[in-house]
Amino acid sequence: MSGVDWFQNSIVYHILIDRFAGFSSTDHWDQPTFLGGTIRGIVTKLPYLLDLGVTTLWISPFYRTSAYHGYHITDFYDVDPHFGTTEDIKDLIHACHTHNLRIIADFVPNHCSTQHPYFQDAQHHRDSQYKDWFSFTEWPSQYHCFLSVKDLPKLNLEYPPARDHIINAAKHWLSLGFDGFRLDHVIGPSHQFWEYFRTEIKDAYPNVVLIGEAWMKGIKRQDLPTIQIRHKFFKWLSGAAPERLFTEYIGELDGVLDFKVQELIKKHVTDPRFTKPKLLTALNNHYAPCPDTYLLPTFLDNHDMDRFLFVCGNNINKLKTAAELQFSLPQPPIIYYGTETGMTQTQSLWNIPSNGDLQARQPMNWTNQNRDLLSVYKHLIQKKKD
């Protein structure tokens, strides 16, 4: 029996804290600013989540941050005041466990914000003790970062003090009761780091789940020095197919988010030529290289891609078909907040020059919900549980 068997049968609900609950107004949702969603807001919506029937929550980064979405971290050990307090996190974990819900957190080991005090120190003092925590190519202005985002300097996780700082932060939050992590941008840190990370975490917390985000969409050639996967140039040159990435993490992580299944389901419901038999053949070929114990959670959409209903031309029946397919697969399904209530958008995030992802991060529609779609999701969840 694996310590993460519980996750195999999970139905996961993915929450972007700032956009889910607790805000007093939805004005300026299309601006990259804090809307006002909070950890306490999630606690108040637990009755909704319990009624929906999900069994695991996945919450976005809540650490001190310089950005509303939480991925620009300025302190890995503290909760951002916009979202709440450490006591609020403890209360959320306790409330979840009281109602037999598991809860995992987004964890971001690869990079931090330029506003992080350690980076500030490293950039302003040539002899800073934190200079080796980062990879300066030409101090102080040139350094490796997350892809080409200068606001996100890449941490040098081969340097033991930086590595241990991150791993101890992960242990800190697990000590409060989190049941695992969704690990951001796992292709950034090295396999050596992940092997060490897994050993350290699993020795202390054998039952926590570690799910990676292995995705190369949008990566340009100049970003490759910041990527640490095998045969990266070949993988990039051949189109960065997700399944080529997935198998790299067998034995290091418990699994990775299944971007390939998302692509296949999307193709099936939007392209009449990609018939059900072709889909099933593609799915069988996709699952074949992975052991049954390797977790490949499925999803239709997330905070970095267009909402599925929008992709379907706002055809609710196509979304229902996609959801039925997702829930029929032998892997944990993930529901991105609002997908179950019919949330969509007005244009593709890929067509907007900056902050296009806000289209897929609109505030949760608590008042204008598609009740028919919601009932379909409740039925699928109950069926999956049974």
matplotlib code that plots the C-alpha trace (Angstrom):
import matplotlib.pyplot as plt

x = [0.0, 1.3, 1.1, -0.7, -3.4, -5.9, -5.1, -5.8, -9.5, -9.6, -11.9, -9.8, -11.1, -8.6, -9.0, -7.2, -7.5, -7.8, -10.6, -12.7, -14.4, -14.0, -13.9, -16.4, -16.4, -15.7, -14.7, -11.3, -11.2, -9.5, -6.5, -3.5, -4.3, -5.6, -9.4, -9.8, -10.3, -9.1, -8.4, -11.2, -13.4, -12.7, -13.7, -17.1, -17.6, -16.9, -20.6, -20.8, -17.7, -19.1, -22.4, -20.6, -18.9, -15.2, -12.8, -9.6, -8.9, -5.9, -5.2, -3.0, 0.2, -0.7, 2.9, 3.9, 3.9, 4.1, 1.3, -2.4, -2.0, 0.7, 3.5, 5.8, 7.0, 8.7, 8.7, 8.3, 7.6, 4.7, 1.2, 0.4, -1.8, -4.0, -5.0, -5.0, -2.8, -1.1, -4.0, -6.4, -4.4, -4.5, -8.3, -8.8, -6.8, -8.7, -12.1, -11.2, -10.0, -13.1, -15.2, -13.0, -11.6, -7.9, -6.0, -2.9, -1.1, 0.7, 4.4, 6.9, 10.5, 12.0, 12.0, 11.0, 10.0, 12.6, 11.1, 12.3, 14.7, 17.4, 17.4, 17.4, 20.4, 22.2, 21.5, 22.7, 25.8, 28.5, 29.7, 26.1, 25.8, 22.8, 24.6, 25.1, 21.4, 20.8, 22.4, 23.8, 25.2, 26.3, 25.9, 23.8, 21.3, 21.5, 20.4, 18.5, 14.8, 11.6, 11.5, 11.9, 10.1, 12.7, 10.5, 11.1, 14.8, 15.5, 16.8, 20.1, 18.8, 22.2, 23.5, 22.8, 21.7, 19.1, 18.0, 17.6, 15.7, 13.1, 12.8, 12.5, 9.7, 7.9, 8.3, 7.1, 3.7, 3.4, 3.8, 0.6, -1.3, -1.3, -1.7, 0.6, 1.8, 1.2, 4.7, 5.1, 7.3, 9.1, 11.1, 13.1, 14.9, 17.2, 16.4, 19.1, 17.1, 13.8, 15.4, 16.7, 13.4, 11.4, 13.7, 13.6, 9.8, 8.8, 11.1, 9.2, 5.7, 5.3, 1.6, 1.8, 1.3, 3.8, 2.3, 4.4, 3.6, 5.6, 4.7, 6.8, 4.1, 5.4, 9.1, 11.5, 14.9, 16.5, 14.7, 16.4, 19.3, 16.8, 15.2, 16.7, 15.3, 16.9, 17.5, 15.9, 16.9, 15.5, 12.3, 11.9, 12.7, 10.1, 7.3, 7.6, 5.0, 3.8, 4.1, 7.8, 8.2, 5.9, 8.1, 11.1, 9.5, 8.6, 10.3, 10.9, 7.4, 4.1, 2.8, 2.3, -0.6, -1.9, -1.7, -1.9, -5.3, -6.5, -5.4, -7.0, -10.4, -10.3, -9.6, -12.4, -15.1, -14.0, -12.9, -15.5, -12.8, -11.2, -13.8, -14.4, -12.5, -9.5, -9.6, -9.7, -6.7, -4.8, -5.6, -4.4, -1.1, -0.7, -1.1, 1.0, 4.5, 3.5, 3.1, -0.4, 0.9, 2.0, -0.6, -1.7, -4.5, -6.8, -8.2, -10.1, -8.7, -6.7, -5.4, -2.9, -5.2, -8.5, -11.6, -12.9, -16.4, -14.9, -12.8, -16.1, -17.7, -19.7, -21.5, -22.6, -23.3, -19.7, -18.5, -20.7, -19.3, -15.8, -16.6, -18.1, -14.9, -12.7, -14.6, -14.5, -10.7, -8.8, -7.1, -8.1, -10.1, -9.5, -12.2, -10.9, -13.1, -16.2, -16.0, -18.8, -21.0, -20.4, -17.7, -16.3, -14.5, -14.9, -11.6, -8.6, -5.9, -3.4, -4.6, -4.0, -0.5, -0.2, -2.2, -4.3, -4.5, -7.0, -9.6, -9.3, -9.1, -12.3, -14.1, -16.2, -19.7, -21.6, -24.9, -25.2, -24.6, -25.7, -27.7, -28.1, -24.3, -23.8, -26.2, -24.3, -21.0, -22.6, -23.9, -20.4, -18.7, -21.1, -20.8, -17.0, -17.2, -19.5]
y = [0.0, 3.4, 6.3, 8.3, 5.8, 8.3, 10.6, 8.0, 8.2, 12.0, 14.5, 17.7, 21.3, 23.9, 27.4, 30.6, 32.3, 35.9, 35.2, 32.6, 34.1, 36.9, 39.8, 42.6, 43.8, 42.3, 45.7, 45.7, 41.9, 42.5, 44.3, 42.4, 43.6, 42.0, 41.6, 40.6, 36.8, 35.3, 32.0, 32.8, 33.2, 29.5, 28.4, 30.1, 28.3, 24.8, 24.0, 24.6, 22.4, 19.6, 19.8, 19.5, 16.4, 17.1, 15.3, 17.4, 21.1, 22.5, 26.1, 28.6, 30.0, 31.9, 32.9, 36.6, 37.8, 40.9, 39.6, 38.8, 35.2, 34.4, 33.1, 36.1, 35.1, 37.4, 35.1, 31.4, 31.1, 33.6, 34.1, 37.2, 39.6, 40.0, 36.4, 36.2, 34.8, 31.6, 31.1, 31.3, 28.6, 26.4, 27.0, 26.1, 22.9, 22.0, 22.7, 20.6, 17.6, 17.9, 17.3, 14.6, 16.9, 16.7, 19.9, 20.4, 23.7, 25.1, 25.2, 27.2, 26.1, 27.3, 31.1, 34.1, 37.7, 40.4, 42.0, 39.0, 40.5, 37.9, 38.8, 42.5, 42.0, 39.9, 42.5, 45.5, 44.1, 42.4, 40.5, 39.5, 36.2, 35.5, 36.1, 32.4, 31.8, 33.1, 32.6, 35.9, 35.8, 39.5, 41.0, 42.8, 43.1, 39.8, 36.6, 33.4, 33.7, 31.9, 31.7, 35.3, 36.9, 39.3, 39.8, 36.1, 35.4, 31.7, 30.2, 28.2, 25.1, 23.3, 25.6, 23.9, 27.0, 27.9, 24.3, 23.8, 27.1, 25.9, 22.3, 23.5, 25.9, 22.9, 21.0, 24.0, 24.0, 20.3, 20.4, 22.4, 19.6, 20.0, 16.7, 17.5, 19.9, 20.7, 21.6, 24.6, 24.4, 21.2, 21.3, 24.3, 22.5, 19.6, 15.9, 15.9, 18.5, 16.5, 13.3, 15.1, 16.9, 13.7, 11.9, 14.8, 15.2, 11.6, 10.6, 13.2, 13.0, 9.6, 10.1, 13.5, 13.6, 15.4, 16.3, 18.2, 20.7, 19.5, 21.8, 23.4, 25.5, 29.0, 28.1, 29.8, 28.8, 31.4, 29.9, 26.5, 27.4, 27.7, 24.3, 21.1, 18.1, 15.3, 16.0, 19.4, 20.7, 17.7, 17.8, 21.5, 21.1, 18.3, 20.4, 19.7, 16.9, 16.5, 12.7, 13.0, 15.0, 12.9, 9.7, 11.7, 12.1, 8.5, 7.6, 11.2, 12.6, 10.7, 12.0, 15.0, 17.0, 15.4, 18.1, 15.4, 14.2, 17.8, 18.2, 14.9, 15.6, 19.2, 17.7, 15.2, 17.7, 20.4, 18.2, 15.8, 13.9, 12.9, 10.3, 8.3, 5.3, 7.4, 9.1, 5.8, 4.5, 7.7, 7.4, 3.8, 4.7, 7.7, 5.6, 2.7, 3.9, 4.8, 2.4, 2.1, 3.7, 6.9, 9.6, 11.6, 13.9, 15.1, 18.6, 20.4, 23.9, 25.8, 29.3, 29.3, 28.4, 29.3, 28.1, 24.9, 26.3, 29.1, 26.7, 24.8, 27.9, 28.2, 25.0, 23.5, 20.1, 19.9, 20.7, 18.0, 15.5, 16.5, 16.3, 12.8, 11.7, 13.2, 11.4, 8.1, 7.9, 6.0, 9.1, 11.8, 14.5, 18.2, 20.8, 24.4, 26.7, 27.8, 25.3, 23.4, 26.5, 27.5, 30.2, 31.3, 34.4, 36.9, 36.3, 34.0, 34.8, 33.9, 36.9, 39.5, 41.0, 41.3, 39.8, 37.8, 35.1, 37.3, 36.1, 32.6, 34.1, 35.9, 36.0, 33.0, 33.4, 32.8, 34.3, 33.5, 29.7, 27.2, 24.9, 22.2, 21.9, 22.0, 19.1, 17.1, 17.7, 16.6, 13.4, 12.7, 13.2, 10.9, 8.3, 8.5, 8.0, 5.0]
z = [0.0, -1.0, 1.4, -1.3, -2.2, -0.8, -3.7, -6.4, -5.5, -4.9, -6.6, -6.5, -6.5, -7.7, -6.1, -6.9, -3.5, -4.6, -7.0, -5.2, -2.1, 0.4, -1.9, -1.4, -5.0, -8.4, -9.9, -11.6, -11.9, -15.3, -13.6, -12.1, -8.6, -5.5, -5.7, -2.1, -2.0, 1.3, 3.1, 5.4, 2.4, 1.4, 4.9, 4.5, 1.2, 2.6, 2.7, -1.1, -1.7, 0.5, -1.3, -4.6, -3.3, -3.9, -1.6, -1.9, -2.2, -4.0, -3.1, -4.9, -3.3, -0.1, 0.9, 1.1, -2.4, -4.7, -7.0, -6.5, -7.9, -5.3, -7.6, -7.0, -3.5, -1.1, 2.0, 1.8, 5.5, 6.0, 4.8, 2.7, 4.7, 1.6, 2.0, 5.8, 8.5, 9.5, 12.0, 9.0, 7.3, 10.4, 10.6, 7.0, 7.3, 10.5, 8.9, 5.9, 8.0, 10.3, 7.1, 5.7, 3.1, 2.2, 1.3, -0.8, -1.5, -4.5, -3.7, -5.8, -5.3, -8.6, -8.2, -6.1, -6.6, -7.2, -4.1, -2.0, 0.6, -0.2, -3.9, -3.0, -0.9, -3.5, -6.2, -4.1, -2.4, -4.4, -1.3, -0.2, 1.5, -0.8, -4.1, -4.6, -4.0, -7.5, -10.9, -12.0, -15.5, -15.3, -11.8, -10.8, -13.7, -15.6, -14.1, -14.8, -14.2, -14.6, -18.4, -19.5, -16.6, -15.1, -12.0, -11.1, -10.5, -10.5, -7.2, -7.4, -5.8, -6.3, -3.6, -0.2, 1.8, -0.9, -1.3, 2.4, 2.8, 0.3, 1.6, 5.2, 4.0, 2.5, 5.8, 7.8, 5.9, 6.0, 9.7, 9.9, 8.3, 4.6, 2.7, -0.1, -2.8, -6.4, -7.3, -9.7, -12.8, -11.9, -15.1, -13.7, -10.8, -11.5, -11.1, -8.4, -6.5, -6.8, -5.6, -2.6, -2.1, -2.2, 0.2, 2.7, 2.5, 2.4, 5.3, 7.5, 5.9, 4.1, 3.2, 1.6, -2.2, -4.5, -7.9, -10.4, -13.2, -16.1, -19.1, -21.8, -23.6, -24.4, -23.7, -26.1, -27.1, -24.9, -21.9, -22.2, -19.9, -17.1, -17.8, -16.3, -18.0, -20.0, -23.8, -23.4, -26.8, -28.5, -26.5, -27.2, -30.9, -31.3, -29.9, -26.2, -26.1, -22.5, -22.5, -23.1, -19.9, -17.7, -17.5, -16.3, -12.9, -12.3, -9.0, -8.1, -7.7, -7.1, -10.4, -12.7, -14.0, -17.2, -19.9, -22.6, -21.6, -21.5, -25.1, -26.2, -24.7, -26.1, -29.6, -29.3, -28.4, -30.9, -33.9, -35.3, -37.1, -33.8, -33.0, -29.7, -31.0, -32.0, -28.6, -26.7, -28.8, -28.0, -24.3, -24.2, -25.9, -23.6, -20.4, -21.5, -20.5, -17.0, -14.1, -12.5, -9.3, -11.1, -10.6, -13.7, -12.4, -15.2, -15.8, -18.4, -17.7, -15.2, -14.4, -17.2, -20.1, -21.7, -19.8, -21.4, -22.0, -24.0, -26.1, -26.8, -28.3, -25.0, -25.9, -22.5, -24.0, -25.2, -21.7, -20.3, -22.7, -21.8, -18.0, -18.5, -20.3, -17.7, -14.8, -16.7, -16.6, -14.0, -12.6, -10.0, -11.8, -11.0, -11.3, -11.8, -9.7, -11.7, -14.5, -12.8, -12.8, -16.4, -16.1, -19.5, -20.9, -23.8, -25.6, -25.7, -23.1, -25.8, -27.9, -25.2, -25.1, -21.3, -18.4, -20.7, -18.1, -16.1, -18.6, -17.0, -13.5, -13.2, -9.8, -8.9, -10.2, -6.9, -8.2, -11.9, -12.0, -14.6, -12.3, -14.9, -15.4, -11.6, -11.2, -13.9, -12.0, -8.7, -10.5, -12.0, -8.6, -6.8, -9.5, -9.3, -5.5, -5.8]

ax = plt.figure().add_subplot(projection="3d")
ax.plot(x, y, z, "-o")
ax.set_aspect("equal")
plt.show()
